[in-house]
Amino acid sequence: MMKKATVQLEPLSCPSCLQKIENATKSLKGVDSDSIKVLFNASKVKLTFDEQVISIEEIEKAIQSLGYEVEKSSVRAM
């Protein structure tokens, strides 16, 4: 079951943060790598993932392990 997620992060300070976040989420099993969009000005990550393979909590953990604070996430059906 594919779901769309929007992950709100703390304000991003550097454009290189985008690449790090993109690479970390791309490497996760169950995340559609073509769907990943990191919005620098809005400090958001938008992506599509397969809920049966990975949870939003695991995606948040992958981002937090890079040192970025996740403020909130919203998940909706496609």
CORLIN-V666193 format. One record per residue. RES is the residue in one letter. SS is DSSP state (H for helix, E for strand, L for the rest). OMEGA is omega in whole degrees, 0 to 359 (999 if undefined). NEAR is the number of other ideal C-beta (glycine too) atoms within 10 Angstrom. Layout:
BEGIN
[[RES/SS/OMEGA/NEAR] [RES/SS/OMEGA/NEAR]]
END
This chain:
BEGIN
[[M/L/182/9] [M/E/179/14] [K/E/175/17] [K/E/179/15] [A/E/170/20] [T/E/182/16] [V/E/179/23] [Q/E/181/14] [L/E/169/22] [E/L/180/11] [P/L/180/11] [L/L/186/19] [S/L/184/10] [C/L/178/9] [P/H/179/9] [S/H/175/9] [C/H/183/17] [L/H/182/15] [Q/H/181/11] [K/H/182/15] [I/H/180/21] [E/H/181/16] [N/H/181/12] [A/H/182/19] [T/H/178/23] [K/H/184/13] [S/L/182/10] [L/L/177/18] [K/L/179/9] [G/L/177/15] [V/E/177/22] [D/L/187/14] [S/H/178/13] [D/H/185/9] [S/H/187/14] [I/L/174/19] [K/E/175/12] [V/E/182/22] [L/E/187/13] [F/L/185/14] [N/L/181/7] [A/L/183/13] [S/L/181/18] [K/E/172/16] [V/E/176/26] [K/E/179/14] [L/E/177/23] [T/E/181/16] [F/E/179/25] [D/E/185/13] [E/L/180/14] [Q/L/182/10] [V/L/184/13] [I/L/180/16] [S/L/177/14] [I/H/179/17] [E/H/179/10] [E/H/177/14] [I/H/178/23] [E/H/181/18] [K/H/180/12] [A/H/179/16] [I/H/181/21] [Q/H/180/13] [S/L/175/9] [L/L/179/12] [G/L/178/9] [Y/L/181/21] [E/L/175/11] [V/E/180/17] [E/E/176/12] [K/E/178/9] [S/E/171/17] [S/E/182/10] [V/E/176/14] [R/E/178/8] [A/E/181/8] [M/L/999/7]]
END
